[in-house]
Amino acid sequence: MPVGYDISLQRYTDGRKVRIPEDRGLTQSLRGFDGYSNIVDYIVRITHRIWESSDHRGAPRDVDYIGACYTPDSMVYDDYGLQLGNAKIISDTHHTTGAFPDIVLDAEEVIWAGDDEVGFHTSHLTRIIGTNTEPSRYGPPNGAKVNVLAMANCVALENDIFLEHVLYNTSAMLQQLGLDLWDEAARLAADPPPGWPRSQEIWNGLRLAAAPPRPLYEAEPVTGFDPDAFARSVHDSIWNQDRSAIAAHYGSSFSFDGTTDRKFSGTEAYRTYVDELRTCFPDLTLQVDEVYWMGNQDDGWLISTRWSAEGTHSGGTLYREPTGCSCQIWGITQWRVENGRVTREWQLFNEFDLMMQIERTRHG
């Protein structure tokens, strides 16, 4: 894991003063990659090249470049299920860029680990901004502007991403498009997109993909603050036990950005949010699937945690009347941690897919 921030988004963009810098920053060994300086440069530039209409030199959007940086048999676990192969990713990206021709994907954080021998792991927090001026799978254009967080955890080697877990925050996008989430969930549950619903095999694969055989805090223990042990313990306390970690390990005024445009600050608001979800799924059982991080004790830590959970929709009213639906929930959380306390949290989970699961049960 990187022990500092010499290769980081903040350093690369000069504190986010520039999105796509001329100076690409420090170089690191990138065997087989296409001329990028470091792994942050790779993630930011391929995203820009694939998704955006032009750069300052007038270069056009290049969606087909996906073929050069995703393997033909790549596995992408998204909001709806498993998408196989770079041809499917190219098709889906053409669809989205067609519906939002002015789309921008602005990187807000990149947490990375690994190297060019075993592969790079990257957790890319980005903001998707665009105007719906053309038809999409969600209906005719209405000119609505969207501004949503998305998060992608990728594994790449020799310029190729071969595994990705990505949450597009579909519920936030649909809400900003002015659509009723429950109506749309019922419609798509009856006429589902590719990959949905997941089979048990695909759900198991989503959870196991890139997960270490043993937690790193056991396999590779460290002296002092251990980000892996910290992430696992805090998630277990909050979602499976007594939530004591909220008071013990969160700053009292920490900031939260989450799924479906949730945004708040402070531990009391966080406890309310957790209680609301746990009330809906009283038997919720969450497991941490993967953790990686960058940082040190003096400069603080950036930690990415991918997690998954199962629970029965048997309480609360957040998701309407309980249905008894056995639900699959998965998410990615990024933290900024200073002096053993979380000072910022970004968390996305498959909320719209969760609503589709509930609607499928409700309507048989």
N, C-alpha and C positions, 0 to 999 in steps of 0.2 A: 504494500500500500504506500502511496506517496506520503512522505513525512513532512511535506511543506507545500507551498503554493507557488513555486517557481513556474510550474506548468499548470495554469488554472485559468478559468474564464475571466476572472477579475484582472489578472495580470495580462492576459491576451488582449482584452478589450480596453485596457487602461481604465479600470473601474467603470466599464460599460459606457465610456465616452464615445466609442466607435464600435459599430457592430461587426464589420468585416475589415480588419486592419490591414494596412500595407505591410507593416512589420509583423511577421507571423510568430514572433517570440522565439524562445529557446528551442533548439532542436533535440530530438531524442531518436533512438533507434526505431525505425519503422520499416522493417524488412518487408518488401513486397507492396508497400503502399505507394500511391500515385503522387509522389512529390510533396507531400504535406510535411510540415515542420514537426508537429507533435500531435498527440491524439485529440487535444482540444481543437486544434486547427482543422483536423480531419472532420470531426463531428460538425463543427460550425459551418465549414465551407461546403461539405456535401449537402447539408440541409438547405443552405442558401441556393446552391446550384440547381438542386432538384425542384425546389418548391417556388422560388421567387422569379418574377417575370424578367428582371434585369438587375445588373449591378451598375456601379458607377461608370463602367466601361461599355455599358449597353449590351452585355451578353444576355442572350435569351434564356428563359427557363429551359431546363434540360431534364425533363422527367425520365427519359430513357436512360439517363446515367445511372439510375437504379440498377440496371443490368450489370454495371461495372463495379458496384459496391454492395450488392446483395447476391448471395449464391443462388444458383438455379433451384436448389432444394432448401432454401432458407425457410425457417419456421418463425412465424410472427403470431404471437398470442396477443389479440387485441380485445376491445370491448365485447366483441361478438363471439370469439372463439379462436380457432387456429386457421391462419391463412398460410398456404404452402406455396413457396416458389416466388422468384422475383417477377415473373410475368403477372401474377396476381397483384403484387404490390404496385407494379407499373400501372395496371388497369385502374386500381382503386385511386391512385394518386392523380391520374388524368381526370377521373371523375370529380375529385374534390377541387382541383385547380380549375376545372371547367366551371364548376358552380360558383367559385370564388376567384375570379380572374386576377384580382389585386392582392391575393393572399400573401401574408408575411409571416414567417416563423422566426420570432425573435428569441434567441437563447437568453435564459435568465440564470441558468447554472449548469455546469457539467461536472459531475463527480466521477472520477475515474480511478481504475486500478489495473494491474496486470502489466504485460509487456508484449513484445512482438514474437516471443517464443511460445507462450502459453495462451496468448490472446488478450486483448484489452476489453475490460468491462467498463461501460460508460452509462451513467444515469443522467439523462438530458432533460432538464426542465425547460420548456419553451412556451412562449405565448403565441397563440395563433390569432391573427388579426385579418379580417377580410370582410368583403361586402357580397351578399348573395344576389348576384345579378343574372344568374343563369339557373336552369332547372337542376335539381338534385334528386336523389332517391327519396328525399323527404318532401318533395312537392315542387310547385312552380316558384320562381324567384319572387322575392318581395322587397328587395332592396335593403334588408336588415343588415346591420353591421354586427359582427361577432368579435368577441375578444375573450378568449378562454385559455386557461392553462392546459397543457398536455405534458405527459411524461413518458419517456421511452428509455428502457434499460436494454442495452445492446451488447452483444459479444462479437468482436471483430478480429480478424486475422488476415494479413496480406491484402488489405483494402476491401475485404469482404465481410459484411455482417451476415452471420449465419444463424443467429438466434436473437429474437427481440421480444420483449414484453412491453406493450405500449397501451396507454390509456389516453384516448382523445378527449375525455371529458364530454362525451356525447350529450349527456343530459344538460349541461350548461349551454352547449351550442344550440340545441333544439329549443331551449327556453328563450334564448336570445333571438331566435328566429320567430318567436311568437307562437310556437306550437304548444299544445297541451300535452304534457309528458305522458299522462296516463292514456289518453286517446292514441298517441303515437305508439306507446308500448303495446297496447292491445292490437293495433294494426299490424305491427311487425312480428308480434308473437304468432299471429295467424298466418302471416306471409313472410317468413323469416329471411334475413340476409344470409349469405354464405357463412358457414361455420357455426350457425346457431340452430338449436341449442347444443352445448358441448356434451359429448359422451363422457362417461366416467373415465375412459382411457385418456381422453384429451385433458380432462381436469387433472388427472394424476400427472400427466406430462407437464402441464403448466406449472404445477407445484414443484416438480422435481428438476425441471430444466435449469441448469446452472447452479443448483443447490449443492453445496459441498456435502460429501458423505458424512462428515462430522462437523459440528459447529467449529468455526475457527478458534474460538476462545479455548476449546479443548484440544484441537489438533495443533494449533500454533499459538500457545499462550504468550502474552506480553506482560512486561512489568509496568505497573502503574495503571492508568486509565485504559480500559480495554473496550474499544467501540463496539465490538461484536457482542461481548457479554452485556454491555450497557443496553444496546438496541433490543436484544432478545428479552432481557429482564424487564425493561420498561414496557414493551408491547405486551408481554405476558401479564404484567400487573394491571395494565389499563383495560385490556379486553377480556382476560380470563379470570381475574382475581378481584382484588378490593380497590383498585385504582389509586393505591397509596403513592404510586410513582408520580402522579400528577403534582402533588404537593412537594414531593421530595426532589424531583428532577426537572421541573419546568420553572422557568422564570415567571414571577407573578404577573408580568405584563407581556409575556411572549405573544408573538403574532402568528396567526393561523390563516392559511389559504387552502381551500379544499374544493371538493367536488360540488358541482351544481352551484357555483358562485358563493359557497360558504366563505365568509371572511369575518374574523373576530379576533379579539385579543383577551388575554387573561385566563387564568386557570379555572375560574368559576364557569366561564362560558364554555371552556373545553369539557369540563365535567358534565355540563348540561347536554352537550353534543353527544358525548359517549353514552350517557344514561339513556338518551332518546333511542340510539341505535340498539343498545343492549336490551332495552325494554321490548323492542320489536322482535328480537331473537334471543329469548331468555337462555337457550342452551348453546349460544354462540361459542365456538371453539376456534381460536385463531392460532396459527403457527407462523413463525418467521422462516421464510424459505431461503433468503440470501441477504447478506450484509457486506458492503464494502465502504471504504472511507478514505479521506485524506486529512492531513493536519497533524497537529502536535499540541502539547499542553499549553505552550505560550501563545500560539496563534489561534487556538481553537480548532474545532473539527467540523467537517462536513461529512454527514453519514447518509447513505442510501440504504433503505430497508425495503425489500420486497416481501410481501406477506400474503397469506390466503386464509380463508375461514369458511366454516360451514355452520349453518344454523337453521332453525325452523321458524318460519314466519307465524308466530303464535301469540303475539302481544302488540300493544301500542297502536297508535293511529298514524304514524309517520307514513306508512305505506298502505293506508286505508285499513279496512277491516281485516283481521288476521285470516289467513287462508290455509295454514298448515303446510305451506309449501316448503320443501327442503331446498335451501338456497346455497349457491356457490358465490362467494364474495372474495375478490382479490384486489390488492392495491399496492401502491408504491408510496413510500414516505421519504422525504428528504428533511434532514434536520441541520440546523446550525447549533452547535453545542459549545458553550463556553463555561469553564470552571464547573463542569459536571452538570450543567443545566441547559435544557433546550431553550434557545432564545428565539428561534424561528422554526415553524413547521409548515411544509407543503405536503399535502396528502391527497392523493386521488384514488378512487376505487370505482368499480364498474356499476355505478348506481343505475344507469338506464337499463343495462342488461339485467340487473336485479329486479327492476320493475317489470321487465318483460317476463322473467321467470314467474313472478307473482301473478301477472295477468294470464299467463298460460294455464296456471293452476285454477285461477278464478273462473275461466271460461271453458275449462275442460279440454 
